[in-house]
Amino acid sequence: MEEIEISLDSPDGVIDCRLELQKTDEALFYSVTILYPNVVNGYSRSEIFVYNMRQQGNAYVFDMNEDGVHPKVQKLEAQLSHAIMNAK
Protein backbone atom coordinates (compact mmCIF):
# COMPACT_ATOMS: atom_id res chain seq x y z
CA MET A 1 0.00 0.00 0.00
CA GLU A 2 1.04 3.59 -0.57
CA GLU A 3 2.65 5.39 2.38
CA ILE A 4 3.40 9.09 2.76
CA GLU A 5 5.69 10.42 5.47
CA ILE A 6 5.89 14.14 6.12
CA SER A 7 7.12 16.51 8.81
CA LEU A 8 5.27 19.73 9.55
CA ASP A 9 6.57 22.72 11.48
CA SER A 10 4.49 24.10 14.32
CA PRO A 11 5.04 26.48 17.24
CA ASP A 12 5.28 23.35 19.45
CA GLY A 13 8.02 21.75 17.30
CA VAL A 14 8.20 19.33 14.39
CA ILE A 15 5.11 17.15 13.85
CA ASP A 16 5.86 13.79 12.21
CA CYS A 17 3.03 12.27 10.17
CA ARG A 18 2.60 8.94 8.42
CA LEU A 19 -0.31 8.44 6.04
CA GLU A 20 -1.05 4.87 4.94
CA LEU A 21 -3.48 4.06 2.15
CA GLN A 22 -6.13 1.56 3.27
CA LYS A 23 -8.68 -0.26 1.15
CA THR A 24 -12.03 -1.69 2.21
CA ASP A 25 -14.82 -3.09 0.10
CA GLU A 26 -16.52 0.31 0.17
CA ALA A 27 -13.72 2.81 -0.35
CA LEU A 28 -10.12 3.93 -0.12
CA PHE A 29 -8.98 6.06 2.80
CA TYR A 30 -5.79 7.04 4.59
CA SER A 31 -4.94 6.01 8.13
CA VAL A 32 -3.04 8.97 9.60
CA THR A 33 -0.62 8.57 12.51
CA ILE A 34 0.55 11.86 14.00
CA LEU A 35 3.38 12.28 16.51
CA TYR A 36 2.67 15.70 17.98
CA PRO A 37 5.50 17.22 20.07
CA ASN A 38 4.75 17.61 23.74
CA VAL A 39 7.06 18.54 26.61
CA VAL A 40 6.25 17.05 30.03
CA ASN A 41 8.41 18.02 33.01
CA GLY A 42 11.18 19.12 30.67
CA TYR A 43 11.15 15.87 28.68
CA SER A 44 9.97 15.64 25.10
CA ARG A 45 7.23 13.02 24.79
CA SER A 46 5.20 13.00 21.61
CA GLU A 47 1.44 12.66 21.78
CA ILE A 48 0.22 10.01 19.36
CA PHE A 49 -2.97 10.60 17.39
CA VAL A 50 -4.47 8.17 14.86
CA TYR A 51 -7.33 9.21 12.57
CA ASN A 52 -8.75 8.29 9.19
CA MET A 53 -9.00 10.71 6.28
CA ARG A 54 -11.46 10.18 3.43
CA GLN A 55 -11.78 11.97 0.14
CA GLN A 56 -14.51 14.60 -0.03
CA GLY A 57 -14.61 16.40 -3.34
CA ASN A 58 -11.11 17.61 -4.23
CA ALA A 59 -9.73 17.26 -0.69
CA TYR A 60 -9.24 14.76 2.10
CA VAL A 61 -10.93 15.41 5.45
CA PHE A 62 -10.85 13.73 8.83
CA ASP A 63 -13.50 11.06 9.22
CA MET A 64 -16.03 12.60 11.57
CA ASN A 65 -17.60 9.23 12.35
CA GLU A 66 -14.92 8.92 15.01
CA ASP A 67 -15.11 10.48 18.46
CA GLY A 68 -13.97 13.84 17.16
CA VAL A 69 -10.60 15.22 16.20
CA HIS A 70 -8.36 17.02 18.68
CA PRO A 71 -8.42 20.77 17.84
CA LYS A 72 -4.64 21.05 17.35
CA VAL A 73 -4.76 18.09 14.95
CA GLN A 74 -7.80 19.50 13.14
CA LYS A 75 -5.63 22.50 12.21
CA LEU A 76 -3.38 20.13 10.21
CA GLU A 77 -6.19 18.86 7.97
CA ALA A 78 -5.46 21.16 5.00
CA GLN A 79 -1.71 20.40 5.06
CA LEU A 80 -2.30 16.65 5.26
CA SER A 81 -4.88 16.79 2.47
CA HIS A 82 -2.42 18.73 0.34
CA ALA A 83 0.29 16.09 0.95
CA ILE A 84 -2.09 13.30 -0.14
CA MET A 85 -3.22 15.13 -3.27
CA ASN A 86 0.39 15.92 -4.28
CA ALA A 87 1.45 12.30 -3.80
CA LYS A 88 -1.10 11.00 -6.32
Summary of the structure (lengths in Angstrom):
residues: 88
radius of gyration: 13.4
end to end distance: 12.7
largest distance: 45.9
contacts: 224
relative contact order: 0.20
helix: 17%
strand: 52%
